[in-house]
Amino acid sequence: MNKETLQKWSNFVWYQDNFIGLCLLPFSMVFNDIVRFRRYLYRMGLLKKHKLSVPVIIVGNITVGGTGKTPLTIYIVEQFKRLGYIPGVIARGYGGESEQWPIMVFKDSNPTVVGDEPLVIARHSECPIAVGPDRIANAKLLLEKTDCNVIISDDGLQHYRLERDIEIIVIDGERRFGNGYSLPSGPLREAISRIREVDFLVCNGGNAESDEYLMVVQGAKAINLLSGDQQPLSYFENKACHAMAGIGNPRRFFSLLDDAGISYQRHVFSDHHDFTQEDFHFENSSEILMTEKDAVKCVAFAQKNYWYIPVNATLPKKFTENLVQKLEEKMHG
């Protein structure tokens, strides 16, 4: 079973069909016990945590798949920079094939080496970024090479070896927690009760609960991969288009196109798919629309009909105010 098939199958089980999930519940019970026992070892000090010299903010989730962590990370970085902080970002660099870790990420880094999501963050935020499997090593590299005074971890909620000062969970406002089961019978990495322990809950789209901050992720233009030309999405309304998505929740990208009145043929790939020219061999020369996360891996073979749609997150002003207040308490408390 390839990654695309596995992703489609798991999404069906976790978000549509409960019967197969119920059959897998014994395995989920074992998974839950392992997760709880691991956290217990950290709480008791039997597994060592590492405390950094600057505050650490975790932007994570408790479900598998894309919930919108990267747009939120970019948003937080932009807000902190505007207020005079010097933020740095650490990430796993999933899909990166660097021969040594950790490694710094720049706007012109190779996505094959550093991963796709860190490169998107670098292109938007222009802040120091370090990636690698060991987030503590990533953070140490940032502190060694830069003057950052706050570190934001894109993902890493379950990376308990890294001591954190603030935890933020991002929730998919449409899919929420699926069938409510833990892996493998459901999408949960931890029990739903985990959300009661964090500092902030951010709901990406849909209807936010009373204790959640609503995040709206929007895209209003498309950028040509080859020329850099920009066009409003209305430019594609009367054109035949192909839409490519290799992200955790492709439906969100396709909904953006639907809302813009664009007609298209959809092509779904697994999250972090390593695109090649062969993926774009269509019978016609229609315009091709894709996410920015996918686009960074297609620049080398881009054609004049390749476009990506950058997105930006917006949140209530109160979210930034409360986050900054919490950060100041950690820095000076």
N, C-alpha and C positions, 0 to 999 in steps of 0.2 A: 504493500500500500504506500503510494507516494505521499508527499506532504500535502498537496492540494486535496487529494481524496480524504486523507486523515482529518484535515481541517473541516471539510464539508461534513464528514460523518460526525465529528465531535460536536459541531455547532447544531446539527440536527438533534442529537441525543440530549445536549445540554439545554437547548432553548425551545424544542418543539415536542419531542417524543419522550415521555416520562418512563415508559415501560422498560426500555433498555437500561436507563439510569437506575431504576429500582433493582434490576438484576445485578448491577455492579456495586450495589451499596456495601456488601461485605468488604470489598477492597477499599472503599472510601473510609470505612470505619478504621481499618488498619492505617490508612494515610493520616487520618485525624489524630490517632494515637501517637504516631511518629512526630507530627507537627507539635502537639502539646508537650510531648516529652522533651523535644529539643528546646522549646521555649523555657521549660522548667529548668533545664540544665543551665541556661543563660541567667535566669533569675536567681538561681542559687549560687552562681559564680563558679560552677563546675566547668562551664565553657566560658572562656575569657572574652570580654568586650574590650574594644579599643576606643578611648576617648581622645578626640582631636582638640587642638588648641583654639579652634574657631567653631561657632555653632554649625550644626549639620541639620539640614531640612530634607526629609524624605518625601518624595512625590511618588506614591505607589498605588497599588490596587490589590484587591483580594481575589480577583478573577483572572483567568487566563485570557489573553487576547487584548486588543487595543481598546483602551477606555479614554484616551486623550491625555496621557501623562506628558507627552512631549510638547504639545501646544501650551499646556499649563506651565511647564518648566520654563519655556521661552517667555511667557507672560510674567512670571515671577522675576526672572532675570531682568527683564526690561523695567519693571517697577522698582526693583532694588537699585539699579543703575541710576534711574531718574532721581532717586532719593539720596544718592551719594555713597551707597554701599559698593563694595567691590566683590561681586559674586563670582564663584567658580562652579563648574558643573562636573560631576563624575557620572559615569555610566558603564554598563557592561560592555557595550560595543558589540552587541550580538551580530554574528555573521562576519565580523572582522577577522582577518587572517594574518595579523601582524606576527612576525617571527619573535618579537619580544614585547612584553607588557611590563608596566603600563606605557601608554604612549599619548602624547599631546595631539589634539585635533585642531585643525585650522580650516578655513573656508575652502582651501584648495586641496584638502587631504583626499586620498583615494578611498572611496567607500568600501572597496574590497578589503582594505587594510584596517580601517577604523570602525566600519559599520555604517548603516544608512542613517539611523536616527541621530547619532551625535553630529554627523555632518550637517543635517538640517538645522540643529540647534546652533552650530557654529555659523552657518550662513545668516541666521536671523539675529543672533544675540551679540556676536562679536565679543564674547567673554572667554576666558581660559577654560578649556575642557580637557579632561584626562579620562581615558577609557582603558578597560582591562577587566579580567575576571575577578581580581582582588580589589574591591572598592577602597579598602584602607590604603593599599599601595597607590591607587589613583589619587586619593586625597593628599597623601604625603608628597607626591610629585607636584601637585598644584601648589602646596604650601612652600615647597622648595623653589619652584620656578616663578611664582607670582606673588603678588601682595594681596590676594583675595582674603576677605575677612568674614565670609560666610560661604558655606559649601552646600550646593543643592544636588541631591542624588536623584537622577532620573531613573525611577524604579529602585528596587532594593528594600522594600518594606520587610521582606522576609530575610534580609541579610543582617541578622541580629548581632553579628560580630562587630559591626560598626555601631557605636553608641550614637544615638540621635537625640536632638533637642526638640524638634518639631516633626510631627508626622501628619501628612496629608494623604487622604485616600480619594482617588478619583473613581467615580461610579458612572457606568454607562447608563444614561438616563432612559434609554429605550429597552435595553436588554436586562438592566439591573443585575440580579444575581442568578439569572437563569432558573433552573429547577431547584435551586437552593442546596444542592448536594456538593460535596467536596470531590476532588479528583479521585478516581477517574470517572465516576458516575455523573459528575457535574463540573462546572467551571471554577469552583472555589478553591483557592490556594490555602485559605484559612477559614475558620468558621465565621458566619455572618456577625456573630457577637464581637468580633475583632473591631468592627467600626466604632464601637462604643469607647474604645480605648485611645483613639487618635485625637489630635487637636482640631483638625478641620476635615470636613467632608465636602467634596466638590462634585456636583452632578453635571455631567456633560450632556446637555440637551434634555429633552423630555420634560417631565414635571418634577422639580426638586421638592424633597420633603422639607419640613419646617426647620430642620437642623442642618440643611445642606445649602451651599452657595451654588447658584445656577451659573454654569459656564456655557457660553454660546460660541461655537466655533464656526466661522464664516469664511467663504472665499468669494470674491467678486470679480476676479480677473484671471486670465490665463497668460502664461509666459512661454514664449517659444524657446525650446531647448537649444536650437541652433543659432538663432539671431538675437534672442533676448527681447524681441518685440512683445508688446503687451496688448491684449484685447479684452474688452469686457465679455462676460459670459454670454451676453445677448448676441455677440458676433457669431456664435455657433448654433443659434436657434434653428436656422434653416439649412444647416449643413449636415451631411451624413457623417457620423462620428463613431469611433471605437473608443470605449472607456476601459482602461486597464487599472487593476487594483490588486496589489500584493501586500495588503495590510491586515491588521488583526480583525477589523470589522469593516469589510468592503461596503456593506450596505450604507454606511454613513456617507461615503464618497458618492455613491450612486444617487442617494437622496439629494445631495447638493445639486447634482446635474438635473434631476427631476424638477426640483424647485425652480431651476433656471429655465425650464422649458426646452431642454436639449434632448433630442432624439439620438439614441446611441445603441450600439451592440456592446454588451458587457462581457468582460473577460476577467475571470477571478483567478488569482494565483495565491499560493500560500504566503503567510506573513514572512517578510524579509526575503522574498523570492529573488534569486540572482538572475536578473533579466539578461537575455542575449538577443542578438538581432533576429534569431529564428522565432522569437515570441511575437514578432511584429510582421510576419509574412501574411498579409491579407490580400484578397483578390482585388480590392480596389484601393485607391489612394485617399481614402477618407481621412479627415483630421483625427488625430489620436490624442486623447486626453488622459492624464494620469495624475496621481498624487505627487507631491514634491518628494516624499520619502522614496517613491519608486523612481522618480526622475533622476535623482543623483547617481543612480546606477546605469542610466541610459545615455548619458552625455557623450560617451566615447563613440557611439554609433548612431547618434541622433540624426533625423532627417528633418526637412523643412516643415513637415506636417505633425511634428511631435510638440505637444504642449503640456505644461503642468499647471496645476491650480494651487497656489500657496494659500494657506488658511491662517487666520489670526483668532486668538481667543480673547473674549471680553468677559469680565466678571464684575460683580457689584463693587463699588468703591469701598464698602464696608469690609470686604474680604481683605483687601490690601492693608487697610487701617488696622484690622485685628491681627493680621500676620506680622506686620511691622511692630506692633505693640508687644506681641509674644516674643519676637526676635530680640527686641531691646531688653526685655526682662531676662532673657537668657544671656545676653552679652554683658549686662551690667548688674544683674540681680545677685 
